[in-house]
Amino acid sequence: MPMRGEENLATLSAVEMTARFADRSVSPVEVHDAVQSVIEAREGVLNAFWVRDDPAGSRKRAEESEARWTAGAPLGPVDGVPVTLKENIGRRGVPMPSGNAGVAPVVPARDAPITERVLESGGLVLGSTVMPDWGMLSSGVSSKHGITRSPWNPAWTTGGSSSGAGAAAAGGYGPLHVGSDIGGSIRLPGTWLGLATLKPSDGRIPLDTPYLGRAAGPMARTVADLALLMRVLSRPDPRDWTSLPPQDIDWSRLECEARGLRVGLHLDAGCGGARDPEVVAAVRAAAEVFEAAGAAVEPVEPFMTQELLDDLDLFWRVRSWNDLRQLSPDAALRVHPYVMGWCREGADVPGTRVLHCYQQIMRIQARTVEATLPYDLVLSPVTPVAAFAAEQPMPFMEPGRTMSHIGFTAPYNMSGQPAATVNCGFTADGRPIGVQLSGRRFDDLGVLRAAAWYERHRPAAAVPRWPDGALPGGALPGGNGENREYGENGKYGEHGEHGEHGENGETP
């Protein structure tokens, strides 16, 4: 891959890139070419893209960005910076299959708000990243795309449903990536890939079709890059009737001190699967870093129950069953078998039961806000376990344990509170472990400031040494997206954010 001396331009942070574009020590074209070389070398194994845009076209846009920087007139804070967008974020004219081989993809007639904001700011969109079927698997397994694999080790999962975005971020496909999340789909790849991520407050980033608990957010290697992308993505848009009003937030103001913070430590979700001791120990160690710096750390008792989690799961099953039953019998057989079986559990559920499940979601909202309100920050695991096998659809495969991994993440989707992840350690065999940092409603900047503080002060053993060289284990079969084809203008087929199942609420 192109290097300048010993420097890998592809893995510069976005903050570093834009500073160096400004002083003309690095050009957007050099960065573009370096990133494309990484993609060429790794995509056959990682399988991160549903649509990879024509490199010649994106190079031309990089040349235009370079001319703007030379003239001292960049379009915005990410001008010339490589960006990827999850396949359920709409791009005009690009099909949206939602990772599902059984659906007839929606083809959006216009860009989604997120896409518009990135393009208006000069972001260099390289393509759309994959997701599993309807976003309903927490892995990189898709009936449409095949298997997406971890850059740390291709035998490991990326997590999902923002699987391709996570693989691209960890794999060095540029610094900025956008995922979406209704039960953990940004943060799960965050923990299993060592990333910095943010599920923002409800309404902070406008969507085309909002849905209960759904959010889109940035995924990157550094918290500062999350904040930079939030400058672009958080502008209101009238198409999202739930978007927050304009607010003057200085996203670059990440300095803070831990002294005086009241920090909750939430180690038992009260529901879900058994906790890996290595995960619990890593999160506890992160809390000790805050405590040693003068934060008051207090335990947070479990506020979820298995009944609440199961009723949330059933609510999603009913919604997805409604989508599945609209497919022809032949099309339904192309849906991933695990997802098909999960959906069928939502068939013929009485309306009174569905309403009860909705009321349970309101209880999750209330309990989450009440339990976390006393604290400036709550630390928890993202999920009870570390990364599992890439071929496995879900972390817990036993019958009835479908959503046993989202007891720590889903409550913040239901309450609308911001929640970030930062890597806080590794298992003995090298799998990343993230800590979730959640805050009060609408305090996205406070969460990012705390995440940036921890990122600066975490022990060296918790700092990711990114796998930017050859993939460990070599190229494995099965991850090359056998369903993809080049379409018009040299693109693979792609997807957007307009009313398909992913927009209606994709994922845990």
C-alpha angles and dihedrals in degrees: 000000000000113000133180102219105307092337123110104211092190092066100047111122117251090248090055092045096054092045090053094043086056095051090040094234089124128025129217088237092057091049092046092052092047092051092047089053090054091050092049091051098045112025095083088066103028098045094200100150130076088175121019108190119230106278091216090059095047090047089056089053089050089054090052090050091050090054090052093050090048089053091047091242111110115174093233147325096300100040108152095004115131113246134179126200127207113251093250091062104093124244118181113263096002119120118242113211096164090224090294124126091197101062132082100236120242111236109209119222093209141022121272118246091259092053092048093051092050094048093045088055093051097253112166104233109204098182148295122294128224132256134186123260109311087335090280098127126074093218142062093265116122135167088215103041107026119226126340113207138207119257088217091062124344090221089067130079123250092213120232175006087308087048100141093044090053094048090049093050095047092039097058100254089146128296107277128065134163124215135168132231139194100158105004107314095136097038098044093062084041093063097037093048101037094246136150108238140166131207097194130211116286109278096014093111112036119236130196094233113016120203134187108289097357122136138162121216149163126280121193145134096260135040091229088061090052089054092048092053091046088062086064104035101043098068110117122251125196092222089073105067089191097053118124120250119262112287129184102233120168097214091183091064096096099143115116142139128235093216110108096015116133105223126189118209111209111186102154117057092192091232143045134045132344115283120244107235090223090057093049092047093051093051092046089052090052090054089051089058089058092044093051089055093055105272118140105237118196131174119255114214120226112278101176125075131202089246092057092048092047092050091050088051092050091050089056092045092056091050092049093045088058088057095044095051091056091064122090115254091255092048092048090056089061092060113100107274093232092054092044092054091046092051093049090063085068095058119116095001108160118248091240089058092049090051090050089053090051090051088051089056088056088052090052088053093051095044094048095050093044094049096047102035095090091061135074088210138007121208121202143144113279090222134350097252142044125242117311133198116314092230094054114098096210137013093240111042101174115115113273095016098094098130098028091123101058103063091110098042109036096062090066091052090054094045094042093231122148118253129181135187131217127176110258104172149327136254119247090265094050104262113147122248122201131200119220115225113194130181143185119297113290094005093117092141091052090053092049091048091053091046091051090049092053092045089057095045104037117115118269090248089064095053113102116240094205118231095239097147128064116332112261112248093020127250114334125201123248100043101090099093099245092193095062123103134176110258134185118331091018095291132133114238111279144186145227148202103262117120101304118132092272091059092046087060118304119194167334 
